[in-house]
Amino acid sequence: MSKRPFFHKARPKTIKPKPGAHPGLPARRRACDLVEAVLLRRRPLDEALEQPTDLDALDRALSRKIAATTLRRLGTIDRLLAERLAKGLPDGLPRLETVLRTSACQILFLDVPDYAAVDSAVRMVENDRKAKGFAGLVNAVLRGLARDREEALASLDPLDDLAPWLRARWTAAYGADTTAAVAAIIAAEPPLDLTVKADAEGWAAKLGGMVTPTGSVRLKAEGAIPDLAGYADGEWWVQDAAAALPARLLGPVAGLAVADLCAAPGGKTAQLAAAGAHVTAVDRSPRRLERLSENMARLKLDVTVRALDALDLEGPFDAVLIDAPCTATGTVRGHPDVMHLKTVADVEGLARLQARLLDRLPLLLKPGGRAVYCTCSLEPEEGEAQVAALLAREPRLALDPIRPDELPGIAPFVTAEGYLRTLPCHWPDADPARAGLDGFFAARLVRVG
């Protein structure tokens, strides 16, 4: 947002903060820290959220919601702020910019009182030695935005929020209309999807949710997950409805030796183990595997865990699932930091790693064994093009086309080539809390010879 028009012509008298007026100030300050961790220090939002904090659960939730929504709607926020300003921000005042962005986010998109957003913004700026001279500016801009909110919201175009590199690539790959539909759905906070061990209808009724066409339980994302019924008893785990499909494409796995590569945090591992497979969960990160092991313990599932680079794993196995490292552009709705952290160079670099993992498959699979390769990316280089190149160079592998009728609800996602491709705009609904799913690609392969 720097270098854009940024000084308001009129500067009304600053709102004077009242002592103790807004106990939510620490949460808003942390939200600024989180946004700066992503935009200035290039750290994933989830990683920044793991940093210690003294905030209680409610304030942690508020800070995360402000930060995630700011990142999700950053293009719109920057445009609307710029329209109300006349000069550029001075260099060296990143907190001033962040305060304006996060406060505008609250006024436009979150259910918080305008005075709370404005007053806390003024407080934060006045407490910044370098920026305190701009408290009047912040007060004027935000009060003006609150006054014009209805007009501003009427001008929204979700395409403004897509990072330009993604908008260009998705338009080329899927067309302008589909890209606009994707932008519209990822502008809203995603629902919470669960994979249950059994009785999806029963758990949906108990938790106040619904069952998706593919069998996941979908809830409105609110409240603390560990407080939900069934969590402590290990009856379900959090997993996007799209992410729950690839493991099921391996077919019946009871009694089979299955390798789950790049397995953490373990949603697909849990599916395979719950289906009766003897699972070897492989990930190069001991820290991520520790979390996977904790998840398996809660779910009462027995798996073999190996801290190992998947490229060094030895076979053979009856089946292999490769949820490959990718740009994760299909998860932008839930992880809006992806738009701001990834680049075209990441697509190219990760595609090379994916190819190396796929080249290991003939050594990991028994003859006749099946593999599913998947990514949570919308980039063709990480999906369709990747598999096509593999089949052209590797005669020991053949495509085992996915059939539209083999799993409930997947018919709209199966391509003419026999791949599975979900888009965030699938499952449209007037209620955003019920609509959409992550963008995923999956292909099934078989070891021949």
Wavefront OBJ file of the C-alpha trace (Angstrom):
o trace
v 0.000 0.000 0.000
v 3.002 2.333 0.362
v 3.537 4.825 -2.433
v -0.218 5.033 -3.042
v -2.175 8.246 -2.310
v -2.361 8.308 1.431
v -2.956 11.662 3.193
v -6.488 12.812 3.872
v -7.116 16.476 3.113
v -9.243 17.086 6.209
v -8.067 16.197 9.689
v -10.838 16.327 12.291
v -9.908 16.475 15.919
v -8.484 13.177 17.140
v -10.683 10.964 19.302
v -8.999 11.051 22.701
v -8.637 7.504 24.076
v -10.283 6.913 27.423
v -8.388 4.828 29.980
v -9.622 1.243 29.917
v -12.204 2.024 27.250
v -11.353 -0.919 25.012
v -10.062 -4.106 26.589
v -9.743 -5.515 23.049
v -6.723 -3.306 22.353
v -4.119 -6.064 23.045
v -5.894 -8.327 20.545
v -5.840 -5.609 17.910
v -2.175 -4.932 18.577
v -1.426 -8.637 18.120
v -3.438 -8.652 14.894
v -1.094 -5.957 13.598
v 1.884 -8.089 14.626
v 0.447 -11.067 12.745
v -0.181 -9.081 9.563
v 3.345 -7.661 9.672
v 4.781 -11.141 10.256
v 3.269 -12.170 6.912
v 3.683 -9.035 4.801
v 6.980 -7.697 6.160
v 8.796 -10.751 7.500
v 7.408 -13.305 5.026
v 6.324 -15.784 7.694
v 3.286 -18.075 7.307
v 0.342 -16.958 9.401
v 0.055 -20.325 11.160
v 3.696 -20.069 12.201
v 3.181 -16.549 13.542
v 0.123 -17.706 15.478
v 2.259 -20.253 17.319
v 4.306 -17.529 18.984
v 3.618 -17.239 22.743
v 1.055 -14.697 23.873
v -0.613 -13.706 27.141
v -3.987 -13.197 25.447
v -6.956 -15.273 26.572
v -8.801 -17.529 24.154
v -11.321 -14.867 23.087
v -8.651 -12.278 22.342
v -6.528 -14.842 20.469
v -9.539 -15.670 18.321
v -10.213 -11.977 17.673
v -6.614 -11.250 16.712
v -6.541 -14.194 14.333
v -9.836 -13.193 12.727
v -8.709 -9.614 12.196
v -5.368 -10.695 10.722
v -6.810 -13.393 8.452
v -9.597 -11.150 7.175
v -7.167 -8.304 6.544
v -4.973 -10.605 4.468
v -7.987 -12.085 2.672
v -9.453 -8.689 1.740
v -6.226 -6.690 1.437
v -6.771 -5.559 -2.150
v -10.186 -4.101 -1.336
v -8.932 -2.526 1.893
v -6.019 -0.836 0.129
v -8.235 0.462 -2.661
v -10.830 1.930 -0.326
v -8.226 3.559 1.879
v -6.394 5.003 -1.106
v -9.633 6.520 -2.443
v -9.958 8.515 0.772
v -6.417 9.865 0.867
v -4.494 12.364 -1.175
v -0.741 11.830 -0.574
v 1.603 8.942 0.066
v 2.643 7.520 3.417
v 6.132 8.507 4.527
v 8.713 5.747 4.455
v 9.663 3.957 7.629
v 6.219 3.821 9.274
v 5.001 0.247 8.690
v 2.895 0.188 11.851
v 0.884 3.199 10.672
v 0.041 1.359 7.464
v -0.824 -1.837 9.326
v -3.051 -0.048 11.831
v -5.008 1.548 8.991
v -5.387 -1.770 7.204
v -6.499 -3.830 10.207
v -8.822 -1.104 11.473
v -10.418 -0.661 8.048
v -10.892 -4.436 7.986
v -12.845 -4.276 11.242
v -15.041 -1.401 10.058
v -15.815 -3.025 6.708
v -15.955 -6.755 7.350
v -16.165 -7.624 11.049
v -18.955 -7.306 13.575
v -17.230 -4.835 15.901
v -18.334 -1.332 16.936
v -16.860 1.433 14.806
v -15.750 3.367 17.875
v -13.742 0.352 19.073
v -11.892 0.072 15.772
v -11.216 3.818 15.545
v -10.298 4.366 19.182
v -7.939 1.392 19.311
v -6.291 2.547 16.089
v -5.691 6.022 17.498
v -4.298 4.510 20.695
v -1.858 2.308 18.787
v -0.613 5.184 16.657
v -0.269 7.532 19.614
v 1.803 4.872 21.371
v 4.184 4.619 18.408
v 6.963 7.179 18.818
v 7.496 7.624 15.091
v 3.864 7.569 14.032
v 2.090 9.442 16.833
v 1.983 12.649 14.801
v -0.431 10.902 12.410
v -3.110 10.053 15.007
v -5.370 12.769 13.575
v -4.960 11.329 10.113
v -5.906 7.849 11.313
v -8.925 9.205 13.146
v -10.141 11.124 10.086
v -9.640 8.338 7.574
v -11.305 5.657 9.648
v -14.240 7.807 10.713
v -14.775 8.724 7.069
v -14.663 5.072 6.049
v -17.190 4.170 8.735
v -19.476 6.993 7.573
v -19.265 5.808 3.936
v -19.338 2.086 4.700
v -22.523 1.235 2.801
v -21.292 3.004 -0.327
v -17.901 1.313 0.013
v -19.404 -2.150 0.402
v -21.613 -1.595 -2.623
v -18.475 -1.068 -4.716
v -16.825 -4.361 -3.758
v -15.305 -6.586 -6.419
v -13.774 -9.770 -4.939
v -11.317 -9.884 -7.848
v -9.582 -6.910 -6.219
v -8.483 -9.220 -3.426
v -6.724 -11.765 -5.621
v -2.982 -11.338 -5.847
v -2.309 -10.209 -9.442
v -0.125 -13.237 -10.202
v -2.904 -15.620 -9.148
v -5.611 -13.717 -10.972
v -3.613 -13.884 -14.196
v -2.786 -17.575 -13.837
v -6.288 -18.678 -12.853
v -7.851 -16.684 -15.669
v -5.528 -18.420 -18.134
v -6.197 -21.872 -16.665
v -9.912 -21.705 -15.841
v -11.344 -18.634 -17.586
v -12.541 -15.271 -16.335
v -15.957 -16.439 -15.107
v -14.564 -19.285 -12.992
v -11.855 -17.032 -11.601
v -14.504 -14.505 -10.570
v -16.516 -17.288 -8.911
v -13.431 -18.475 -7.032
v -12.658 -14.926 -5.907
v -16.221 -14.489 -4.630
v -16.160 -17.639 -2.492
v -12.705 -17.165 -1.002
v -13.650 -13.647 0.120
v -15.623 -15.260 2.969
v -14.265 -17.121 5.973
v -14.376 -20.878 5.276
v -16.599 -23.342 7.106
v -15.155 -26.016 9.404
v -15.168 -29.513 7.891
v -14.764 -32.690 9.923
v -14.047 -36.285 8.939
v -15.889 -38.595 11.323
v -15.117 -42.226 12.069
v -18.769 -43.213 11.715
v -22.338 -41.830 11.599
v -21.861 -38.535 9.768
v -25.586 -37.733 9.976
v -25.610 -38.299 13.720
v -22.592 -36.080 14.322
v -23.951 -33.368 12.046
v -27.142 -33.304 14.111
v -25.241 -33.321 17.403
v -22.888 -30.494 16.347
v -25.484 -28.411 14.539
v -23.956 -28.898 11.098
v -24.710 -30.578 7.786
v -23.322 -33.464 5.759
v -21.610 -32.532 2.493
v -22.316 -34.510 -0.708
v -19.047 -36.408 -0.164
v -19.742 -37.301 3.468
v -17.845 -34.712 5.505
v -19.565 -32.944 8.395
v -19.642 -29.177 7.864
v -20.013 -26.638 10.661
v -19.921 -22.876 10.852
v -16.400 -21.957 11.946
v -16.884 -20.531 15.429
v -15.784 -21.400 18.946
v -12.858 -23.479 20.158
v -12.512 -26.804 18.348
v -11.400 -28.803 21.432
v -14.623 -27.767 23.180
v -16.813 -29.500 20.578
v -18.476 -32.797 21.438
v -16.503 -35.803 20.238
v -13.124 -34.072 20.021
v -11.668 -35.409 23.267
v -13.065 -38.874 22.521
v -11.350 -38.987 19.133
v -14.560 -39.391 17.139
v -13.504 -36.988 14.365
v -10.754 -34.744 13.084
v -10.657 -31.438 11.225
v -10.151 -31.949 7.483
v -11.426 -29.943 4.534
v -13.963 -31.858 2.463
v -11.644 -31.779 -0.567
v -8.657 -33.000 1.440
v -10.750 -35.976 2.592
v -11.094 -37.361 -0.951
v -7.587 -38.498 -2.070
v -7.095 -41.195 0.571
v -10.461 -42.708 -0.335
v -9.373 -42.989 -3.967
v -6.944 -45.768 -2.982
v -9.992 -48.008 -2.537
v -10.208 -50.723 0.142
v -6.967 -50.639 2.137
v -7.760 -52.918 5.100
v -4.742 -55.090 5.818
v -2.539 -53.342 3.228
v 0.841 -51.744 3.864
v 0.370 -48.081 2.906
v 2.958 -45.296 2.899
v 1.654 -41.773 3.481
v 4.352 -39.404 2.256
v 4.606 -35.841 3.566
v 1.993 -36.991 6.065
v 1.802 -34.279 8.750
v -0.484 -33.096 10.255
v -2.127 -36.452 9.636
v -5.675 -36.128 8.321
v -5.085 -38.602 5.494
v -3.013 -40.843 7.781
v -6.015 -41.024 10.106
v -8.337 -41.938 7.221
v -6.089 -44.773 6.098
v -5.555 -46.110 9.618
v -9.269 -45.905 10.424
v -9.918 -47.931 7.244
v -7.677 -50.719 8.542
v -4.419 -50.044 6.685
v -0.981 -50.605 8.209
v 0.206 -47.042 7.720
v 3.749 -45.732 7.617
v 3.500 -41.966 8.018
v 6.567 -40.191 6.643
v 7.518 -36.553 7.090
v 10.881 -34.813 7.229
v 9.854 -32.531 10.116
v 10.109 -34.111 13.589
v 8.082 -31.230 15.025
v 5.225 -31.807 12.581
v 5.384 -35.550 13.213
v 5.083 -34.919 16.937
v 1.793 -33.179 16.256
v 0.726 -36.061 13.996
v 1.494 -38.535 16.779
v -0.551 -36.471 19.237
v -3.448 -36.507 16.793
v -3.225 -40.273 16.341
v -3.167 -40.773 20.113
v -6.336 -38.693 20.522
v -7.992 -40.618 17.689
v -6.825 -43.963 19.156
v -5.227 -44.985 15.854
v -2.027 -47.004 15.545
v 0.444 -45.922 12.847
v 4.187 -46.180 12.252
v 5.805 -42.745 12.233
v 9.125 -42.071 10.483
v 11.014 -38.766 10.476
v 12.527 -39.126 7.035
v 12.818 -37.327 3.724
v 10.302 -39.070 1.492
v 12.963 -39.285 -1.227
v 14.926 -41.642 1.047
v 12.074 -44.019 1.866
v 12.515 -47.655 0.816
v 9.649 -49.898 -0.354
v 7.835 -51.824 -1.443
v 4.312 -50.988 -0.263
v 0.906 -52.134 -1.416
v -0.183 -48.520 -1.822
v 1.307 -45.035 -1.578
v -0.323 -41.670 -0.968
v 1.711 -38.609 -1.955
v 0.235 -35.365 -0.658
v 3.119 -33.453 -2.175
v 4.539 -30.128 -1.005
v 2.936 -27.461 -3.173
v 2.076 -23.778 -3.361
v -1.262 -24.504 -1.609
v -3.068 -21.965 -3.773
v -6.232 -24.035 -3.464
v -6.359 -23.232 0.261
v -6.285 -19.423 -0.018
v -9.721 -19.115 1.584
v -8.502 -20.629 4.836
v -4.875 -19.553 4.432
v -4.975 -16.087 2.839
v -1.296 -15.538 3.582
v -0.538 -17.902 0.667
v -1.477 -15.147 -1.801
v 1.115 -12.839 -0.286
v 3.917 -15.336 0.335
v 4.001 -17.484 -2.792
v 5.168 -16.491 -6.283
v 5.443 -17.978 -9.750
v 8.995 -19.013 -8.839
v 7.535 -21.181 -6.060
v 5.302 -22.956 -8.580
v 8.319 -23.829 -10.690
v 10.522 -24.893 -7.775
v 7.886 -27.055 -6.110
v 6.982 -28.674 -9.428
v 10.567 -29.915 -9.656
v 10.335 -31.427 -6.158
v 7.005 -33.057 -6.995
v 8.554 -34.662 -10.076
v 11.343 -36.138 -7.946
v 8.807 -37.616 -5.526
v 6.774 -39.113 -8.365
v 9.894 -40.659 -9.879
v 10.282 -42.673 -6.649
v 6.930 -44.407 -7.089
v 8.147 -47.419 -9.158
v 10.582 -48.220 -6.346
v 8.011 -47.801 -3.585
v 5.136 -49.788 -5.108
v 4.717 -53.524 -5.469
v 3.679 -54.640 -8.971
v -0.025 -53.941 -9.242
v 0.146 -51.496 -6.341
v -1.809 -48.237 -6.426
v -0.728 -44.709 -5.710
v -2.614 -41.453 -5.382
v -0.758 -38.217 -6.042
v -2.454 -35.060 -4.831
v -1.805 -31.370 -4.200
v -3.904 -28.582 -2.698
v -2.902 -26.328 -5.578
v -4.867 -24.822 -8.446
v -1.744 -24.561 -10.598
v -1.754 -27.020 -13.554
v 2.041 -27.429 -13.304
v 1.485 -29.052 -9.911
v -1.400 -31.215 -11.086
v -2.452 -32.205 -14.599
v 0.819 -31.249 -16.290
v 2.852 -32.970 -13.597
v 1.109 -36.324 -14.063
v 1.115 -36.094 -17.849
v 4.890 -35.565 -17.812
v 5.371 -38.503 -15.419
v 3.403 -40.907 -17.617
v 5.386 -39.794 -20.662
v 8.739 -40.634 -19.056
v 7.889 -43.607 -16.807
v 6.632 -46.825 -18.494
v 6.319 -48.651 -15.158
v 3.362 -46.457 -14.172
v -0.067 -46.136 -15.779
v -3.033 -43.919 -15.052
v -5.903 -45.623 -13.256
v -8.727 -43.230 -14.156
v -11.015 -42.076 -11.379
v -14.654 -42.910 -12.107
v -17.419 -40.371 -11.402
v -19.529 -43.003 -9.618
v -16.941 -44.614 -7.354
v -17.422 -42.232 -4.430
v -20.572 -40.334 -3.448
v -20.656 -36.737 -4.611
v -17.442 -36.646 -6.661
v -18.966 -36.673 -10.154
v -18.667 -32.865 -10.621
v -14.966 -33.066 -9.780
v -13.869 -35.844 -12.167
v -12.294 -34.626 -15.406
v -12.456 -36.224 -18.836
v -8.904 -37.540 -18.309
v -9.891 -39.338 -15.103
v -8.326 -36.860 -12.695
v -10.027 -35.289 -9.701
v -10.049 -31.487 -9.670
v -11.993 -29.526 -7.055
v -12.325 -25.751 -7.225
v -13.156 -23.422 -4.325
v -16.309 -22.311 -6.159
v -17.773 -25.829 -6.287
v -20.803 -26.364 -4.051
v -22.205 -22.804 -4.373
v -24.693 -21.758 -1.711
v -26.343 -18.505 -0.712
v -24.893 -19.021 2.764
v -21.077 -18.746 2.602
v -20.856 -20.913 5.726
v -22.196 -23.827 3.673
v -20.473 -23.132 0.344
v -17.237 -24.142 -1.338
v -14.268 -26.369 -0.568
v -10.533 -26.248 -1.052
v -9.010 -26.505 -4.509
v -7.424 -29.953 -4.896
v -5.957 -32.126 -7.621
v -5.627 -35.915 -7.445
v -4.580 -38.629 -9.865
v -4.504 -42.399 -9.321
v -1.639 -44.452 -10.710
v -0.853 -48.148 -10.846
v 2.518 -49.948 -10.985
v 2.551 -52.171 -14.060
v 4.895 -55.011 -15.001
l 1 2 3 4 5 6 7 8 9 10 11 12 13 14 15 16 17 18 19 20 21 22 23 24 25 26 27 28 29 30 31 32 33 34 35 36 37 38 39 40 41 42 43 44 45 46 47 48 49 50 51 52 53 54 55 56 57 58 59 60 61 62 63 64 65 66 67 68 69 70 71 72 73 74 75 76 77 78 79 80 81 82 83 84 85 86 87 88 89 90 91 92 93 94 95 96 97 98 99 100 101 102 103 104 105 106 107 108 109 110 111 112 113 114 115 116 117 118 119 120 121 122 123 124 125 126 127 128 129 130 131 132 133 134 135 136 137 138 139 140 141 142 143 144 145 146 147 148 149 150 151 152 153 154 155 156 157 158 159 160 161 162 163 164 165 166 167 168 169 170 171 172 173 174 175 176 177 178 179 180 181 182 183 184 185 186 187 188 189 190 191 192 193 194 195 196 197 198 199 200 201 202 203 204 205 206 207 208 209 210 211 212 213 214 215 216 217 218 219 220 221 222 223 224 225 226 227 228 229 230 231 232 233 234 235 236 237 238 239 240 241 242 243 244 245 246 247 248 249 250 251 252 253 254 255 256 257 258 259 260 261 262 263 264 265 266 267 268 269 270 271 272 273 274 275 276 277 278 279 280 281 282 283 284 285 286 287 288 289 290 291 292 293 294 295 296 297 298 299 300 301 302 303 304 305 306 307 308 309 310 311 312 313 314 315 316 317 318 319 320 321 322 323 324 325 326 327 328 329 330 331 332 333 334 335 336 337 338 339 340 341 342 343 344 345 346 347 348 349 350 351 352 353 354 355 356 357 358 359 360 361 362 363 364 365 366 367 368 369 370 371 372 373 374 375 376 377 378 379 380 381 382 383 384 385 386 387 388 389 390 391 392 393 394 395 396 397 398 399 400 401 402 403 404 405 406 407 408 409 410 411 412 413 414 415 416 417 418 419 420 421 422 423 424 425 426 427 428 429 430 431 432 433 434 435 436 437 438 439 440 441 442 443 444 445 446 447 448 449
